[in-house]
Amino acid sequence: MREELLKGLTEEQIEKIKNCKGQEEILKIAKEEGVELTDDQLEAVSGGCGFVQPTNCPGCQSTNFITADINMDGSRVTYYCNNCHRKFVSDSDGPRML
């Protein structure tokens, strides 16, 4: 997620968002935390950030993965699969193994 989209969030909230597996989880956390998302933040969460949200690991098809890294503009996300212990990325080309 772009750095400017994280402004106004606490370190704890940012960590929770980084561990989310999907947009629905991010929206749920925002609601639970009482955070009102800006139009830019809503667009990024709803798919405007330029990457395809994976539903499973492209290597082993497991749904047991976590977010490992998000680049500065939010267009590429790196995930770590807890099942096959490999990293994969998702960007505008979709999910693929590293």
N, C-alpha and C positions, 0 to 999 in steps of 0.2 A: 504494500500500500504506500502511496506517495507520502513522504514525510510531512508535508503540509496538511494532509488529511488527519494526521494524528495529533495535531495541535489541540490543546485543551483537554486531552485525555491524561489520566494518571498513568504512571508506569505499570501499575497493576492492571488497569484496563487495557493498555497496549499489549501486555503479555497474554491476557485472556483472548484478545482478538487474534494474535499471532498463532494461538493454539487451536483456533476454529478450523473445522473441516469444510465449512460452507457458509454461504451468505445467510442462510436461515439462522445459523448459530450466532453470527455477528449481530443480526437484527435482534435476536433474543437477548443477548448480553446488553446491547444498547438500551433496550426497554427495561431490563432488570436494574441496570445502573442508573436509570433516569437520564440518560444522555440523549439529547436531541441531535440527530445527525443533520448536517447541512445538505444542500442539494448535491454538492460535489461528492460528499461522503456517501450519500444514498446511491448516486450513480455508480460510484466505484464498487459498492457492496452489491448492487444489482446487476453487475456484469459489465459495466462500462470501463473497467480497469484494464482491459486488453488481454486477459488470459482466460482459458477455458478451465472451469472448476472441475477437477477430476472426481469421479465417484469411487474409483478403485485404483490400485497400483497397476500400471501397465505391464509390469514384469510377472507378478504372481496373482493378480486380480483381487488381492486382499483389500478390505475396506479399513484395515487397521493401520492408518498412517497419520503422521502429524506434520504440521508446517515447520520446516527447518529454517527457511529464510525467505524474505520478500525483498525484491530489489527496490530501489528508491522511488521509481515511478509506478510501482505496482503492476508492471506488465509481465513480470516473470516471478513465479513462486517455486521454491524448491521444497520438496517433501521428503520425509524419511519413512520408509515402510517398516513397521515393527514386525512384520511377518518374514520378509525375505532379507531384511537388513540392508537394503539398497536405497539410494537416493534417486528421485526422479523429479523432473521439472514440468511445469505447465505454463504455457504462454499462448500467444495468438495462434501457434501451430498445434496446440493441444498438448495433452500429457505425453511424455516420453521418458525413457530411462536415461540416466547419465552414464 
